[in-house]
Amino acid sequence: MWLSRFRALPRPLRMLVLASFINRAGMFVFPLLAVYLVRSRELSTGEAGVLISVGSTGLLAGSLLSGPVCARAGRRAALVTSLLLNAAGYLGLAVLDGPPWTYAALLFVALVGMGMFAPAANTLIADLADPEQRPFAYTVSYIANNLGMGIGPLLGGLAAAYSYGLMFAGNIALGLLAALTIRLFVPADTGRDAATVPAPTGARRAELRRDLDVAVLVVVSFCYVAPLIGLEYTLPLAVTEVLASSVAVVGAVYTVNSVVVVGAGLLIEKRIKAYPTRTLLIVAGLLWSAGMAVLVFAFSLPAVLLSTVVWTLGEIIASVVVPTYIADHVEPRRVSGFMALNGFVLSSARLVVPMGLGFVWQAGGHRPVLLLLLLTPVVGVVAFAVLRVRPQARPVPEPAAPATARP
């Protein structure tokens, strides 16, 4: 039973799952940021869009910072720092009344924190979960995040209807609660990387080849991340403008997504270990492609909901397989850097995909956009079919290096 498996996880991981849920459930501000800047700060929609785009580069910076901070200060320090940066940036946005560029700077700080959190959390799971526990641990973490994402916008909307101050206060309070949970229940020395004895030349070459294989797989997973970010941009516009329907349908899409994640996530995880990584990634891409094909060839309200069920299954598989592959095939001292790369892929998609699809929509309407969302996972399927994918075997651990004194 999944509950007994959850109890078998190390206590710090169980508390990390709880903290991740709290943090995601407290994400009141980001989904409503454009509304806040336009209505409360009296910016134009164009100015708000530019400021959000500029500030969102913080996601990229946070993803890149996560690896070094995990390696030098430890996983707990990276997680707590990420939550404190997010709270500090949002506090500034809530109380400071300055020129528009200050909003971009404060948003940058907040999103640096947001960008750091997921790679550090994935690194902590890799540290503490036994190899046979990792698919389950990543699945439970993924479900907790999705449940929080389902609750957060709803609570944020209710808070914003009362006052934007309450919206920011709720986000900050829950972020600090998540930080306190991690501070109290995650050991301080978990996963701080120590110096290692240089490996022989042949071993270093083997490590470099292995690391390159893993890095290429992570980068190619962009083909499965891009449709997800593209749908976040495309569906609200397509539902309201093309189908002339209510925005409530968009909410229904997120509800269907969350229901499928919760209902199917653990069932899929039970079967993941029976198949090689290449097969799983190809199946994930085929599910993504099938879901997008429903939208391309039968675009309607029922098709939107059916598509969501299908592509969510692909999303679940890829979201569990990629971090598990990193943890299983990269030396422990490099895991944080590769988890940061995985976060960077997601963050870069958040910056590039909406902008690119916006230009395509403006030039040719919604159909070319949907076609691109179909072709992208197809490219991923082909790439994973030909790429070198390592078998499911852990690398031989290196001899433990003597601990180095820290000032």
C-alpha positions in Angstrom: 0.0 0.0 0.0 1.3 3.5 -0.9 0.9 4.7 2.7 3.2 2.1 4.1 5.7 2.9 1.3 5.4 6.6 2.2 6.1 5.8 5.9 9.2 3.8 4.8 10.8 6.9 3.3 13.3 8.7 5.5 11.6 11.2 7.7 13.3 14.2 6.2 11.9 13.2 2.8 8.4 12.9 4.2 8.7 16.4 5.7 10.1 17.7 2.4 7.0 16.4 0.6 4.8 18.3 3.2 6.9 21.4 2.8 6.6 21.2 -1.0 2.8 21.0 -0.7 2.7 23.9 1.7 4.9 26.0 -0.6 2.9 25.2 -3.8 -0.4 25.7 -2.0 0.9 29.2 -1.0 1.7 30.3 -4.5 -1.0 33.0 -4.5 0.9 35.8 -6.2 2.5 34.4 -9.4 -0.7 33.3 -11.2 -2.3 36.7 -10.5 0.8 38.9 -10.9 -0.3 40.5 -14.1 -3.6 41.5 -12.7 -1.9 42.9 -9.6 0.5 45.1 -11.6 -2.3 46.4 -13.9 -5.0 47.0 -11.3 -3.0 47.9 -8.1 0.1 49.4 -9.6 -1.8 51.0 -12.5 0.6 49.7 -15.2 -0.5 49.1 -18.8 -0.8 45.5 -19.9 2.2 46.0 -22.1 4.3 47.3 -19.2 3.2 44.5 -17.0 4.1 41.9 -19.6 7.6 43.3 -20.1 8.2 43.5 -16.3 7.1 39.9 -15.8 9.3 38.7 -18.7 12.3 40.6 -17.3 11.7 39.4 -13.8 11.2 35.9 -14.9 14.8 35.6 -15.8 15.2 35.0 -12.1 13.9 31.5 -12.7 16.9 30.8 -14.9 19.3 32.4 -12.4 17.8 30.4 -9.6 18.1 27.1 -11.4 21.7 27.8 -12.1 22.5 28.9 -8.5 20.8 25.9 -7.0 23.7 23.5 -7.9 26.5 25.5 -6.4 24.5 26.4 -3.3 23.6 22.7 -2.7 27.2 21.7 -3.2 28.8 24.4 -1.0 26.2 25.0 1.7 24.1 21.8 1.7 20.6 20.9 0.5 18.8 22.3 3.5 20.5 25.7 3.2 19.6 25.8 -0.5 15.9 25.0 0.2 15.6 27.5 3.1 17.4 30.2 1.1 15.1 29.7 -1.9 12.0 30.2 0.3 13.4 33.2 2.1 14.4 34.9 -1.2 10.9 34.3 -2.6 9.3 35.8 0.5 11.6 38.8 0.5 10.9 39.6 -3.2 7.1 39.3 -2.7 7.3 41.4 0.4 9.0 44.2 -1.5 6.4 43.9 -4.3 3.6 44.3 -1.7 4.9 47.3 0.2 7.2 49.3 -2.0 5.9 52.0 -4.3 8.6 52.9 -6.7 9.3 53.2 -10.4 8.4 50.2 -12.7 11.9 48.9 -12.8 11.9 48.2 -9.1 9.0 45.8 -9.6 11.0 43.8 -12.1 14.0 43.7 -9.7 11.9 42.5 -6.8 10.2 39.9 -9.0 13.6 38.8 -10.1 14.6 38.2 -6.5 11.3 36.3 -5.8 11.7 34.1 -8.8 15.4 33.3 -8.1 14.0 31.7 -5.0 11.3 29.9 -6.9 13.9 28.6 -9.4 16.2 27.3 -6.7 13.6 25.2 -4.9 12.8 22.3 -7.2 16.4 21.3 -8.2 17.4 21.4 -4.5 14.4 19.3 -3.5 15.2 16.8 -6.3 18.8 16.6 -5.1 17.7 15.9 -1.5 15.5 13.1 -2.7 18.5 11.6 -4.6 20.6 11.9 -1.5 18.2 10.3 1.0 16.1 7.8 -1.0 17.5 4.3 -1.7 17.7 3.5 -5.4 14.6 1.3 -5.3 12.7 4.1 -3.4 13.5 6.9 -5.9 10.7 6.5 -8.4 8.2 6.4 -5.6 9.8 9.4 -3.8 9.8 11.5 -7.0 6.2 10.4 -7.8 5.0 11.4 -4.3 6.8 14.7 -4.5 5.3 15.4 -7.9 1.8 14.6 -6.7 2.2 16.9 -3.7 3.4 19.7 -5.9 0.4 19.3 -8.2 -2.0 19.2 -5.4 -0.6 22.4 -4.1 -0.8 24.0 -7.5 -4.4 23.0 -7.7 -5.2 24.7 -4.4 -2.9 27.8 -4.6 -4.6 29.7 -7.5 -8.0 29.1 -5.9 -6.9 30.4 -2.5 -5.0 33.2 -4.1 -8.0 34.3 -6.0 -10.2 34.4 -2.9 -7.5 36.3 -1.0 -7.1 38.8 -3.9 -10.8 39.4 -4.0 -10.6 40.6 -0.4 -7.3 42.5 -0.8 -4.0 42.2 -2.6 -2.3 42.7 0.7 -3.9 39.5 2.0 -2.8 37.7 -1.2 0.8 38.6 -0.6 0.6 38.0 3.2 -0.8 34.5 2.6 1.9 33.6 0.0 4.7 34.9 2.3 3.3 33.2 5.4 3.0 29.8 3.8 6.4 30.1 2.2 7.9 30.8 5.6 6.0 27.9 7.1 7.5 25.6 4.5 11.0 27.1 5.3 10.5 26.4 9.0 9.4 22.8 8.3 12.6 22.2 6.3 14.7 24.0 8.8 13.4 21.8 11.7 13.2 18.4 10.0 16.0 18.2 7.4 19.5 17.5 8.8 21.9 20.4 8.3 24.7 18.2 6.8 22.5 16.4 4.3 24.3 16.3 1.0 27.0 18.9 1.4 29.6 17.9 -1.2 33.1 17.3 0.0 36.3 17.4 -2.0 37.1 14.2 -3.8 40.3 12.5 -4.8 40.9 12.9 -8.6 40.1 9.8 -10.5 42.5 8.1 -12.9 42.5 9.5 -16.5 40.5 6.5 -17.9 37.9 6.8 -15.1 37.6 10.5 -15.7 36.9 9.9 -19.4 34.2 7.3 -18.6 32.7 9.8 -16.1 32.7 12.5 -18.7 31.0 10.2 -21.3 28.4 9.2 -18.8 27.7 12.8 -17.7 27.4 13.9 -21.3 24.9 11.2 -22.0 22.8 12.3 -19.0 23.1 16.0 -19.9 21.9 15.3 -23.4 18.9 13.4 -22.2 18.0 16.2 -19.8 18.3 18.9 -22.5 16.2 16.8 -25.0 13.5 16.5 -22.3 12.8 20.1 -23.3 10.6 18.5 -26.0 8.2 17.3 -23.3 8.4 20.5 -21.1 7.7 22.9 -24.0 4.2 21.5 -24.7 3.3 21.9 -21.0 4.4 25.5 -20.9 2.8 26.1 -24.3 -0.5 24.8 -23.1 -0.4 27.2 -20.1 -0.2 30.0 -22.6 -2.4 28.6 -25.4 -5.4 27.0 -23.7 -6.8 30.2 -22.0 -6.6 32.1 -25.3 -8.0 29.2 -27.4 -10.8 28.5 -25.0 -11.9 32.1 -24.6 -11.2 33.5 -28.1 -11.5 30.5 -30.5 -14.2 28.5 -28.8 -15.9 31.6 -27.2 -16.3 29.7 -23.9 -15.9 30.6 -20.3 -12.6 30.8 -18.5 -14.1 28.3 -16.1 -13.2 25.6 -18.8 -9.5 26.5 -18.2 -10.1 25.9 -14.5 -11.6 22.5 -15.4 -8.5 21.6 -17.4 -6.3 22.2 -14.3 -8.8 20.2 -12.2 -8.7 17.3 -14.7 -4.9 17.4 -14.7 -4.7 17.3 -10.9 -7.2 14.4 -10.7 -5.3 12.4 -13.3 -2.0 13.1 -11.5 -3.4 11.9 -8.1 -5.3 9.0 -9.5 -2.8 7.6 -12.0 0.6 8.8 -10.6 1.1 6.0 -8.1 -0.3 3.3 -10.5 2.2 4.4 -13.1 5.0 4.5 -10.6 4.4 0.8 -9.7 5.1 -0.1 -13.4 8.0 2.2 -14.1 10.7 -0.1 -12.7 9.6 -2.9 -15.1 10.7 -0.9 -18.2 13.9 0.6 -19.4 14.3 4.4 -19.4 14.3 4.7 -23.2 11.0 2.8 -23.5 9.4 5.0 -20.8 10.5 8.2 -22.4 9.2 7.1 -25.8 5.9 6.2 -24.3 5.8 9.5 -22.5 6.4 11.3 -25.9 3.7 9.2 -27.6 1.2 10.1 -25.0 2.1 13.8 -25.3 1.8 13.5 -29.1 -1.6 11.7 -28.9 -2.9 14.4 -26.5 -1.8 17.2 -28.8 -3.2 15.3 -31.9 -6.6 15.4 -30.3 -6.4 19.2 -30.1 -5.1 19.6 -33.7 -7.6 17.4 -35.4 -10.7 17.7 -33.2 -10.5 21.0 -31.4 -13.5 21.4 -29.2 -14.4 21.6 -25.5 -14.7 17.8 -25.1 -11.4 17.4 -27.0 -9.7 19.8 -24.6 -10.7 17.7 -21.6 -9.8 14.4 -23.3 -6.5 15.8 -24.5 -5.7 16.8 -20.9 -6.2 13.2 -19.6 -3.9 11.8 -22.3 -1.0 14.2 -22.1 -1.1 14.3 -18.3 -0.1 10.6 -18.4 2.9 11.5 -20.5 3.7 14.3 -18.1 3.7 12.0 -15.1 6.1 9.5 -16.7 8.6 12.1 -17.9 8.4 14.1 -14.6 9.4 10.9 -12.6 11.8 9.3 -15.1 14.1 12.2 -15.7 15.1 13.0 -12.1 15.3 9.3 -11.3 17.7 8.8 -14.3 19.9 11.7 -13.1 20.1 10.3 -9.5 20.9 6.8 -10.7 23.6 7.6 -13.2 25.5 10.7 -11.9 28.1 10.6 -9.2 26.6 12.0 -5.9 28.8 15.1 -5.9 27.4 16.1 -9.4 23.7 15.3 -8.8 22.9 18.9 -7.6 24.4 20.3 -10.8 22.4 18.0 -13.1 19.2 18.7 -11.1 19.9 22.4 -11.7 20.2 21.7 -15.4 16.9 20.0 -15.3 15.4 23.1 -13.6 17.1 25.3 -16.1 15.4 23.4 -19.0 12.0 24.1 -17.4 12.8 27.8 -16.7 14.1 28.4 -20.2 10.9 26.9 -21.6 8.9 29.4 -19.4 10.7 32.3 -21.0 11.0 31.1 -24.7 7.8 29.2 -25.4 5.1 31.8 -24.6 7.0 34.4 -26.6 7.6 32.2 -29.6 4.0 30.9 -29.7 2.7 34.4 -29.3 4.4 35.5 -32.5 3.2 32.3 -34.3 -0.4 33.0 -33.1 -0.2 36.6 -34.2 1.0 35.6 -37.7 -1.2 32.5 -38.4 -3.8 32.0 -35.7 -4.2 29.1 -33.3 -3.8 26.1 -35.6 -0.1 26.6 -36.3 0.4 26.9 -32.6 -1.3 23.6 -31.9 0.6 22.0 -34.7 3.9 23.1 -33.1 2.7 21.7 -29.8 2.1 18.3 -31.6 5.4 18.3 -33.5 7.6 19.1 -30.4 7.0 15.8 -28.5 7.2 13.9 -31.9 10.7 15.3 -32.2 11.4 14.1 -28.6 10.2 10.5 -29.4 12.6 10.4 -32.4 15.5 11.8 -30.4 15.0 9.4 -27.5 14.8 6.5 -29.9 18.3 7.2 -31.3 20.1 8.8 -28.3 22.4 6.8 -26.1 20.4 6.0 -22.9 22.3 4.3 -20.1 20.9 1.0 -18.7 19.4 1.1 -15.2 22.5 0.6 -13.2 24.1 2.8 -10.6 27.7 3.8 -11.0 30.3 2.2 -8.8 30.7 4.6 -5.8 34.1 6.2 -5.4 36.1 5.7 -2.2 35.1 8.1 0.5 37.4 11.1 0.6 38.6 12.5 4.0 36.4 15.2 5.3 37.9 18.7 4.8 37.9 21.2 7.6 35.5 24.1 7.1 36.1 27.5 8.4 
